[in-house]
Amino acid sequence: TPLTYKVKLLSVDTDMGVLVNGLMKHREGRMLCYGPPGTGKTEFARHLAAELDVPLLEYRTSDILGPYVGMTEKKLADAFRRASEEGAVMLLDEIDSLLQSRNNANHSWEVTQVNELLIQMENYRGILIACTNHKTVLDSAAARRFDLKIKFDYLHADAAWDLFQTVLKGYKNNHIRKMQ
């Protein structure tokens, strides 16, 4: 059986219960979830969409980047428009691939891609969750586009123990059912 996502187990610098309740009420916010891999950033977006009972539109770099100049900007605009129309939670996973510092750009199209994403983010009136393992490479102008920056870290010992017991209980229950 799949594990239930438990917000209370997360090791974050934000009161996630208050955040989820606020998003349920207002249905708008732009959050940057950052931290090491495997700490629950992407799964939080899935959990939030389920809690809000709305679709999740999940985009990876490969979904957005286009092979021709201008195509990435069009795909970004289309993604934000679709999220607005569907009232969906929009997840941009590995945002660092799309929102790298313009100071390090080698080509003008790299700058226009970042500009387009920043404009779309600023004008978006839904719930956007952007996830990254590499917060430090993001464009400096991105910081003010996020209403909240949430640092995710590895589970604390007590949360890891709780998770282990949940998994063990599920394993035990499944094993007993198979033996019957």
Secondary structure, 3 states (H helix, E strand, C coil): CCCCCCHHHCEECCCHHHHHHHHHHHCCEEEEEECCCCCCHHHHHHHHHHHHCCCEEEECHHHHCCCCCCHHHHHHHHHHHHHHHHCCEEEECCHHHCCECHHHCCCHHHHHHHHHHHHHHHHCCCEEEEEECCHHHECHHHHHHCCEEEEEECCCHHHHHHHHHHHHHHHHHHHHHHHC
